[in-house]
Amino acid sequence: MPSCCCLLGLGFPSPPSALRILRRRMASRAFQLRLNPLTGDSEWLVVEEEEEEDHHPTPPPKQLLATTSYLDMLNDSARNRAYRRAIEAAVTDPSSRVLDIGAGTGLLSMMAARALAAVGGETRGGSVSACESYLPMGKLMRRVLRANGMENRVKVFHKRSDELKVGDDLDSPADILVSEILDSELLGEGLIPTLQQAYDMLLAKNPKIVPYRATTYGQLVESTFLWKLHDLHNNEANAADGVWLTPGEMERIVSVKPQQHAMQCDALEDEIRLNPSKFLNLTFGNGQIVIVRPISRYEQHEMDMFMLLFHGGYFNWILLGQSSTQLLLDGRDNQVVRGRNADWCDHWKQCVWFMQGKGIPATEDQVLSLRARHNQTSISYQLNINDEACDRSFKGDHLTLLPERIALYGDKDWRSALINTIKNALTVKSSPTCVVADDSLFLALLISSMSPTSKVIAMYPGLRDKGAAYLRSVADANNFSIDQIQVIGKRASSITADDLKHKKVNLLVGEPFYLGSEGMLPWQNLRFWSVRTLLDSMLSEDAFIMPCKGILKLCAMSLPDLWRSRSSLKDVEGFDHSVVNETLGACGYLPGDQQGPCLPYYVWQCGYTKKLSKVYSLMDFNFSEPIHSCFGKTKIEFSHDGTCHGFAVWIDWVLDERKSVVLTTGPDNRYWKQGVQLFSKPVEVNPGKSVMHVEASFDPSTGEITFSSSSTTCS
């Protein structure tokens, strides 16, 4: 596909920052960037393409694609079955020429090749071509094809679809196109430009398209929780603590990005009721892409739940996108329905479109005007004629953060914990030199406003110049001089005594928060510990360090939906996929003693979940010491019956040990991701009879924590 996103093909988002792949192609090789989460340093890895078609492809690096949704998609049996039926219905002519764009593991290509063989296509000139531009995925596809005896029946191109040429790569235009370049928003993977270019350059007249059409549904709803995810200004006004991240008329200077945000909204069923209406049709067939506009008048009285959802008279956001998306795969009745109450999966979610501020007040029987607009890769919405345009532009001092960070910055308890800890530290530090060791907006403002004689050095390794411009804009409103703050915009390894004017650091603080790390595992915020170590010679003897400690916590969990989506693959619609398990980071039913990777998830969004034990401490990280390897172990005694699929693990940050001020990031807190370590096989547990021993070790050279566990049952 022509989009320049990192993972091109199957319609999935790029992997989190722990493995951020910035792909560069050069002839028969690709370069990908691997980041060290503790330092922010990176290195280029080279992925070579085999020269000869019959050469056995070398497997991609272990667990290379574990943080993507490929495995979850391949475990989605309803999706796979619907695609198989649609492809079989489309391939009826033995001379059919099939093109698969974004082929991934080659599943749809193999379905097409099998269907073609069933109608005699192998002797009548039929063909299947698979286009996969991401080289490691293409190498994996070749292994899958070989495992299924399909290597000579599917022609593979390691190219973007707009690099293919009829006459050079393809013998003739394709008359059947199969693809799944769809994300939760529908258009985010470049669906429109990809299909349009294919129509113009690669397809015959009147081609068959799988999928044929998509319909998105949505509704207006209200939720206090989702309001907190975007309205920082009004939430910090409620906190009333004197620190203003969004002061006065600058209430939008820090905001969420105006786009649809993917989220598992099933978890909110106790707070909202979904009864979606059709918002948008998008048809791919008939040689063109047709978008049918949504209804222009949204009649509130048609939906009874609106009155049930009122608590203050405001709609807080618009839930759109895949609140229930039907993918009509063959134009008839073969479809995949994704939305609430469908089997849980992680590769298609619902989406949230946030309205500004507190929302729009509405009354029963009121008619609201809804307008939808789209560009090549996204759909935006506007409620009522006078609502501000969705494609609004911002000044250079404007910052966009993820919804969970916005909610955290507006959380009264979180702010209070930091304020009280810093206030206590400043009572014994006069005119301190303070280093904000991460990308914290809140701490830089807090210390500067609370201590007018302090010198604040904000490292801002991710925010950099944007962070400096923001601080200049809000300084007056927070009653401090911008001369107090120096933004370095460097990683710790690059900081010298000259940057600190040869002054010793009295306060070293962090939330910790590093821009771009939100998708990582919790302990990769131990970058704060690495920074503290690199600055060790610049710290005063009595330097105050916040947080002073991190505590690794865990809880045994029943996670049947997540475990099913991460289980190892064998047969997928008749095709052996076992060769992909290691690369895709499969967890369940692995051979021998193999264990899948620990992966980051919002546990509250993982379908059905149940805690089976109390919370245990597993390991301490003492930030008063330089970074070092750590080891911990604990025995878990179960408090509930159930099937244990693994454990959730997170870090509690100790801000002030003397006063027991601790910020937890566990599953009960919706603003943080936890690590989830799934077992190879589920374990049935009973209170008083079952125990589990868990060990963990931390490697400071890589920033990784590895786990091992064993369970026993007492008679």
Secondary structure, DSSP 8 states (H G I E B T S, - for coil): -----SS-SSS-----GGG----EEETTEEEEEEE-TTT--EEEEEEE--SSTTS------TTTTTTSSHHHHHT-HHHHHHHHHHHHHH--STT-EEEEES-TTSHHHHHHHHHHHHTTGGGTT-EEEEE--SHHHHHHHHHHHHHTT-TTTSEEE-S-GGG--BTTTBSS-EEEEEE----TTSSTT-HHHHHHHHHHHTEEEEEEEES-EEEEEEEEE--HHHHHTT-HHHHHHHH-SS--SS-TT-TTSEE--SS-EEE-GGGGTTT-----EEEEEEE--TTS-EEE---SEEEGGG-THHHHH-SSSEE-EEEESBTEEEEESSSSS-EEEEETTS---SSS-EEEEE-STT-EE--TT-EEEEEEEE-SS-EEEEESTTS--TT----TT-EE--HHHHHHHT-HHHHHHHHHHHHHHHTT-SS-EEEE-S--HHHHHHHHHH-TT-EEEE--TTTHHHHHHHHHHHTGGGT--GGGEEE----GGG--TTTTTT--EEEEE-----TT-TTS-GGGGGHHHHHHHHTGGGEEEEEEEES-EEEEEEEEEE-HHHHHHTB---EETTEE-GGGHHHHT--BT-STT-----EEE-GGGSSS-EE-B--EEEEEEETTS----EEEEEEEEB-S-EEEEEEEEEEEEEEETTTTEEE--STT-TTS-EEEEEEEEEEEE-TTTEEEEEEEEEETTTTEEEEEEEEEE--
